[in-house]
Amino acid sequence: MIEHLESDGTREGPGQAHGAACGLANCYANAYATEYWDDPTLNDNLASSFVEMLYWAREAYPAQASTYQAMRTAFGGFLRRAQLPQPQPAWAQQYDLQTQPRWARSWEAPAIAGQEGQDVRWSLLRLYQLDPSVAANRAAVGTALDHLEGVDHANGTLLYRYIELDDTAPSNIGFFTVKAGGYPAQLSTAPPTYPNYAWEVPSQLAALRAEYDRLATDTTVMKRTCQKLRADTARAVDAAVNNEKWLTPYSPAGPRSGATPGDDLDTGTFVRNMRTRAEFVTRTTSDCVAWDY
């Protein structure tokens, strides 16, 4: 983020250079001059994956532990700088090199990101759990939760993937983008045109708030309850095909076109289920020893 002091002493950060009057599509350039992955991006829950990669790299390569620790610290600093200012202290899905929200693909507008924003909150809490001396990581999550808890809908069960940016009077309205012959996209609160995209995502705010509160007094690593671990393990076992693989149905309808429909061997599903099984085996010899939990 490029930040400077104004003449009245206030700070300017992401989202503060424009007012609501210019309108979302006009406030931020929607030309796709560079690929969004060449700029800072949090797309598809990248933040938490990166934090865990650095954690395991530090464990696996102790000779380079200080390097990976420094990278973790620096990444926490980036996430805090990428947090948008009040009255929407949240995160976008992708940024330009000035850490201003930017367009990615034609259905991914500069906006508050419901899905990726939750992932950033988990990442900052994990960073705080690993290093409680950096209190700013947990504090950033508290501010962000206060905001986002007023934005979820469907009785607190869902979040919009994108929430309109408005730095003077946030409307907290979720919206969908509809491709109309390329850029600029048309913004609409109507149901999405593309079915194969997570326009609404499950709200994790209650779990985030619980972990935020727990870390105030307990900075041990977060673990699933024994009941949840057993349920997750049962699902992983029951879903296995011939007890050897997991298949994920895929349909190319929507913005991701060109692929063949059918069942995929999804690496994310494989990793998640194998981790669950391994945790079950480990913890049934430690804290989850009973079979009636």
N, C-alpha and C positions, 0 to 999 in steps of 0.2 A: 504494500500500500504506500502511495505517496501522500504524505501528510504534512501540512504546514500550518503555522499560526496565522490567523487573520489579524487585521489591525485592531479588532476588539478583543483579541486574546482567545477567541474560540478556535477549535481545531476543525480542520476539514479532512474528512476521510472518505471512504467509498460511499457513493450515493448522496453526498451532501452538495455536490456541485450543481445539482439540478433541482428544480422545484416540481411540484405535481402538475403545474400548469402546462408544461411542455408535452405531457402525455408519454406513456411508456415507450411506444415505438419511435418517438421522435427524440426522447432523452438520450437514448443509447443507439449508436450506429448499428444497423442490422446488415451491413455488408459483410460477407463471409470472406474477407481478404486473406485470413490465415486459418488453418485448421485449429479447432478449439483445443486439441490436445497438445498443440505447440505453445499454448498459454497455460497459466495455472488453472487446473480443473479439479473438481471434487466429484466428477461424474461416477455413477454406479458405486457409491460407497468406497471410493478409493482411500479416504483418510484412515479409516480403521484398519484396512488391510496393510497400509504403509506402516502404521504404528506397530502392528504385530510383527511385520517383517523385520523392522529394526530391533524389536525386543528379542526375537529369536536369533537374529544375526549377532547380537551382543552376547547371547548365551553360547552360541556355537563357536564363535571366534573370539575368545577372551583376549588374545593379543591385540585385537582391534576394538576392544570394548569402549575405550574412550572416544573413538571415532563415531561409533554408532550411538553412544550416549549424546554426543554433541549434535548429531543429526536429529535425534529425537527432540532435544531441547529446541533446536532451530525450527523444527516442524511445528511444535507447539506455538512458537512465536508467530509463525506464518498464519496459523489458524486463528489466532487472536487478532492479528492485524486484518485478516480477511472478514472479520465480523462487521457487519454493517452497523451504522450508528442508530441511535434512537430516532424515531419511535419504532424502528424495526431492527432490533439488534440480533439479526439472524445471519444466515449465509446464503450465497447464491450457488448455483451449480457450476458455473464457470466464470472466469475473470479474464480481463486483458492484463497487459503488463503493468498497468497502473492500479491493479486490483480493483477495477471497476467492473461490475457485472456486464457480461457481454453475451451476444448470441452465440449459440453453437449451431446445431443443425436447425433446419427451418421450423421445426416444431418445438425447439428448446430456446425459449426467450430469456432475456435477462430478467430475473425474478427472484423472490425468496424461494428457496428450494426446500420443500417439505421433506422429501426422502433424504437427500444428501445432508440437509441440515441436522436431521436426527443423528446421522452417522458421525458428523463432526462433534456433536455433543458427547456421544459415546467415546470418541477418540480423545477428547480433552479430559474426560473423567478417567480414562485409562492412563493417560499421561500423568494426571495428578496422583492416581493410585501408585504408579511407579516412582514418582518423585514428588511427595507432598510439600517439598520446600517451594515449589512453584505454585503458590496459591492462586495466581491469576488464571490458571487453567480451569480450576473448579469455579472460580468467580464468574468467568465468561459464560459458563453453562447456566449458572443461576439467573443471570440477566436474560439469557436467551429463552430459558424455560418460562419465565414470567411473561414474555411476549407470546410465545407459541401456544401456551395453554389457553389463550383466548382466541385461537384461530382454528383449532380442530373442530370437526363437525361429525354428524351421524352419531350423536350421543358420545362424543369423545373417542370414537373408534377409528376415525379416518383423518388423514391430512391430504390436502391438495398437493400434487407434485410441484405445482408452481403457484405462487401467491403474488399478486400484483405489487410491484414496487411503487411506493408513494412515500416520499420522505417528509411530507408536511402534514398529511391527514390520511394515514394508511387505512385503506378500505378493508383489508384482510379478506379480499375476494379471490377465491381460486379461479383460474381461467385455463382454458385450453387454447392451443394454437392450431390454426387450420391453414395448411399450405394452399396458397392460391396462385399457382403459376410461378412459384419461387418467392423470393423476398420482394417486398416485406410480407411477413405473415399477417394474417388477420387475427385479431384477438377476440375471443368469444367465451362467454360463460355457458354456452350450449354444450350438450354432451359431445364428447370427442369424436372426431371423424375417424381417427386411427384406433382400431380395437387392440392392436398388439403393442400396447404401451401402458405403463403404470401411471395413469393420470391421477389416480388416487392411491394412497399407500396406507397401510395400517399405522395407526398412531402408537408410538412407543413412549409417549410422554409420561405416563404413570410410572413405567419402569425406570425411565430416566430420572424422574423426580425422586423415586425411592433410592436409587443408587447415589444421586447427589446428596441426599440426606444422610445415607449410611456413611459416606466418606467423611462426613464432618467429625466422626468419632472412631471410625474403623477403616483403615487403609489397607487391609488385607485384600487379596485378589477376590473379585466377585465370583461366586460359584452358583450353579443351579441348585435348587433344593433337590433333595433325594427323590421327592415325588415327581418333579418335572423331569429329572434325569431319567427315571425309569420310563415315564411316558414317552419321552423323546427316543429312547433306545428301542422301545416297542415299535414305534412308528418306523424307525430305520430298519429294523429286522423285518417287519411285515411288508415293507415296500420293496424289499430286495427281490429281484427276479432270479429264480433258481439259486437264491442265496449267493449270488456272485456279482450282481451289478444293479444299478439304479437307472431307470429310464425316465427322461423328462419329455413330455409331449411338446412339439414345436409346430407352430403355424406361421407361415411367412406373411400373413395378412397384416396390413398396416405399414408403418414407415420402414420397417426392416423387410425389404423384399428381395427376391432372387434366390432364397434358400429353398431347399426341398422340404416339404412338410413331412413330419414323422416323429420318431422317438430319437432323442439325443442322449449321448453319454455326457452329462453335464458335470464338469470338474468341480463346480461349486457344491453341487449335491453330494458328490463323492466325498469331498473333504469334510463337509459338515457331518455326514453320517458316520464316517470313520472316526472322526474326533469324538462323536457321541459314544460310539461303541468303546473306544479306548478309555474314555473317562469313566464309563460304567464299570469296566473291568477293574480299573484302578481304585475307584472309590468304594466298590463293594468289599474291598479289603481294608478300608479305612473308616470313613465317617458314614457310609451308607451300607452298613453290614446287615441290617435286617431286611427280610423279604416282604414285610407288610407295610412299608412306608408309602 
